[in-house]
Amino acid sequence: MTTFLTALIVVVGIVCVLNLVLVFGVIRRLKEHDQALARLPHGAGAPAASMRAPGSEVGEFTAVSTDDVPVTKETLHAETMVGFFSVSCAPCVENAPKFAEHAAGVPGGRDSVLTVVVADGDDDPSEMVRVLGDTARVVVEGYDGPIATAFSVTAFPTYAVVAAGRITATALDVTTLPVPAPA
């Protein structure tokens, strides 16, 4: 009986050691995976389902920009670059100046660039409007606002190019968004 108990304890001990080795291996792999994900830039890779897909028609909307200009689907130029930002989103705050810089190269100037700043409750959109206002027509709306709804936006920041009421390109990284062609 003692020999049997000794053998059982040795087997249980070996199984426990193997289990610990496996757990440490899994933890090491998870850390490597986490570090690899952290090295990826925001929005790397193909566009995610953050809005309607390229080729989709934009829904109807009516809004007014911060400079009191009516904005509708019909008022968008032949090709318009559109950016969606949320005031409470850290990547949005970080990427707003990059979008403004990218938008500065759009033919047609700010009339060919629309920026939607989403702010709800106590959110103050003034800083983001200031950053984006020189290179884009800016509309401030809530999360269920008319433009975000027309584009079916589900993530921020997200970008698109629209032509003739259809989305021609989408991106999560503004640097991969094509600059609209001159009209």
N, C-alpha and C positions, 0 to 999 in steps of 0.2 A: 504494500500500500504506500509506503514512504517513497519507494522508487517511482511509483505512478504519479504521486503528487509532485515530486521533484521534476519529473519530465514535463508535467503539465505547466508548472511554473516557468520552466525554461522556454517552452513553446509560446506561452503568453508573453513572456519578456521579449522574445524574438519578434513576435507580431507587433508589439508596442513600439519597438525600435524601428521596424520597417514603416509603421504608420507615421512616426515622427519624421523619418526621412522623406516620405511622400509629402507630408504637410509642408515641410520646409521648402521642398522643390516647387510646390504649387505657389507658395508665397513669393518665392524668388521670381517665378514666371509672371505673376501678377504685377510685381513691381516693375519688371522690364516692360510689360505691356503698358502700364500707366505712364512710364517715362516716354515711351514711343508716342503715345497719344498726346502727351504734353508738348512734344516737339512739332507736331503738325500745326501749321498756321490755321487760324480761324477760317472756316469756309473752304478748306483745301478739298480738291477733288471735284467731282461732277456736282452740278447743282442739286440740292436736295429738294424735297417737296415742300418748299417754304412758301410757295405761291402757285398760281396756275402754271401749267407747263407751257414751254414755247409752242406756238401754234394756236394756243387757246385765245378766244376772244375775251377782252376785258369787259366786265359788266358795266352797266350804266351807273354814273355817279354825278353828283353836283356838289361842289365845295367852293369856298372862297379862300384865296391865298392871304398871307399876312400883309400883303400890300393891296388888299381889297380888289383883286382881279378874280372874276369867276373862273372856275376850273371845271371842265366836264371832259368826258371822253372825246367829244367832238373838237374841243379846243386844243388838244394835244397836236403838236406839229407832225409833219410827215414821219419823222423818227424822233422819239423823245426818250431820254434816259430818265428812269424813275428809281428813286431810292427810298426805302422805308427804314425809319429809325425809331427807337423807343427811348425816351428820356431816362428811364430807370434801368437801362441795359448798358453794362460796362463796355462790351464790344462796340456798341453803337456810339458811345461817347468817344472811344478810341478811333473808330473808323470814319466818323463824320468829317474830320479835316482831310482824310485821304479821298473821300468821295468828292469834296469840294475841289480838291486839286485835280482829280480826274475830270470833273465836270467843267473845269475851266477850259479844257481843250475841245469841248463840244461845239461844232459849228452851229450858229444860231444863238449862241450865248444862253442866258438864263431862261429864255423863252422855250428852249428845247430840252430843259432839264426840270423835272418836277421832284420835289423832295417832300415826303410825308413824315412829319414828326408826331409820334403818338405820345400823348401825355394825358394821364387821368388823375383825378383827385388833387393831391397837393404837389404833383409834379410841376416844375417850372421849366418850360421849354425855351425860355429867352436865350440862354447861352447857345443851345444847339441851333436855334433860328439865326442867331448872329453869325455862327460859323458857316452855315449853309446858305444864308440869304444873298451873298454877293454873286454866287454862281448858279443859283437855282431859284425857281419859284417855289415857295415853301407854304405848305398847308399844315396846320396843327389840328389834330383830331383825336378822338378817343380810340380805344382798342377796337371798338365795333364801328368805327367811322366809315363814311361812305366809300372812300378810296381804298382803304385796306380791305373792305368787304368786296369791292368790285374786282380786286386782284386776288382775293382769297388768301391773304397773307397770314401765315401761321408762325413765322419766326422773324426775329430782328437781329442784326440788320440783314436786309435782302434787297437785291437790285434787279432791274429789268430794263430792256429796251422795247419800246412799243412802236409799231408802225401800222397805220390804217386800222387802229382799234384792236390789233392782235399783238400778243407778246411774241417778239422774235428771238429774245435771248433772256436768260435768267442767270444769276450768279449769287453766291454767298460771299465772294471775294471781289471787291470792286475792281481790282487790277485785271481780272479775267473778263470783265464786262466789255464788250466791243463799244467803241465810240460811235454814236450815230453818224450816218453819212450826211453830207451837206444836202440841203433841200434843193 
